């Protein structure tokens, strides 16, 4: 029995990055030997065990063979005869197909270290094209390591294009897709994830609603970058630079989908794109079964982001409707995330990345003014039921009018 550290832990150590998760592979052993040493089995598909003390995962070396469609269409074979090289060849990228023993002696049969130094994301073998999830994984690694100068090897991009055209991507489950998408959006340069998917043709398969934004012009006065797709990537880039959470990044990606539906004869204007885009945002949310908080914020940002930009001009009654829509009294954090998404949208424009966004503090102040209305005095006046609701609304409107006057004074 020989035990090796494999994959990301080896890659990140060689890159000088912090190692978080460690994967171990065990060569020359079988299930009975693992159980005898106190390892606990997990998963029915292939032999993976939890270490009796550390709880880390240890997998028996295995080979795999394509047996069906999609991510799950593989049969695995694990036995003491499977070599370390045979286990490593089934991995996706050369930089993930290295192993080291307890003395940090490197086993690198597929030149992963060379590709690390050359800053290249390259597939290990032609079997790469058997797993459609790898298209998303490579795009995610491109987003993670773009800052270090990594690019996708042309031949790997060719295989990704082949996978995108094969119909295999459609076999991916919502859960597996969302896991990769959500992780990619939280990388340092999530816009690179979208760019790589677009370059290999996967974006038009997985998110045609986002792909449709490229080539759609906007008024140059507001959008010096003109192209809606380019703007979307810039907004996503700003969200990452400002360390926004996943909810905000997801909303940033989807906020302008309605512009993809504007008839060409109406370009570059996009009247009512906020409303026309809602059905598309809903469709993308449902396709990937995004978490509820991501779904809700994406729809609200899609519908109201132009309200955010025009906050200083809004009537008190419109401001009140906006605050009610977000339920700022019980869910203040969601309104904060809306403000953040609006600011990223404003900054995601060529040459305007450093612009100030006074609307943010103005909206926060409006929310504070509306929240300051006390309910107890109204109860003491005898209001109850629907009448109480109307009375609260009137007082909040009064508070917002006073706030607007004070701000414009």
C-alpha angles and dihedrals in degrees: 000000000000123000125207136183107232145181124001096011091059093042095050094045090054090048090051091242125137113271113226111161120037123201120198129198123199119211124195098019139104135210094267092056092049092050091047089057091054099259114150117225121234130183127022099229099070137356109279121154137190118233110248092234112020097035090222119145120258118187127195112240108265146173125220137208130197109249105158146359127304136002095322097045098106137105118212131211120197123178139139088260095064108106127220090247091054090051093048096049092066091062123102108240132025090236088059094046100075128105136191134196127224090280091055091249105160124230107196111161095159099047098252092153090054090052091047089056092045090047092234130146103211131168118245099222142349087267084080087085092061094073117060093193088070090073089064093041094054091047088051092051088049088055092047098048102031089103089061091052099258119158133179115261111247092237090051090049087052091056090047089052089050091052091048091054095044098072090240093117089066089063091065114110120236090242095054092044093049092049091058095039094049092048091047092051089055093054122104094260108026092165088070089060090059092043093053092046089051093048093055094043095249095115094065089051098044102030110013088163090064094039089055091064094070112096093019109123127219130195108289092218091068098024114039088179088059097192113098093211092052089049091052091053090049092051090051090048091053091049089056094045089053092047094240120179124253093264091060094043092051091049090049091054093051104032098101101038091121090068089068088065097052111117111246092239089064095051134154090025119073108196114193092355087146091067100035089053096057095082090051093048089049091050093051091046091053095042092060096030089232115196115273095252091052092048095049096047093046091055094045093047090047091053101039110026092105088052086057092053091047094043095123091055098046120114116243090250092053090047089052092051089050092051091047091051090058095041089228091178094065101019108039093155093062091056090050089054090049090053090049092051091049091051091049088050091052092048095044093085127103111269093359099083093113097044118131119245109209089171089077096064091037091057092046089052091050091051090050091050092051092046091051092071107110118221098198097074089053091051089050089054088059100256115150141157117003090349090059090052091052092047091052090049092051092050092048090050089051090050091050093049089052090048092051092049092049092049094049094045 
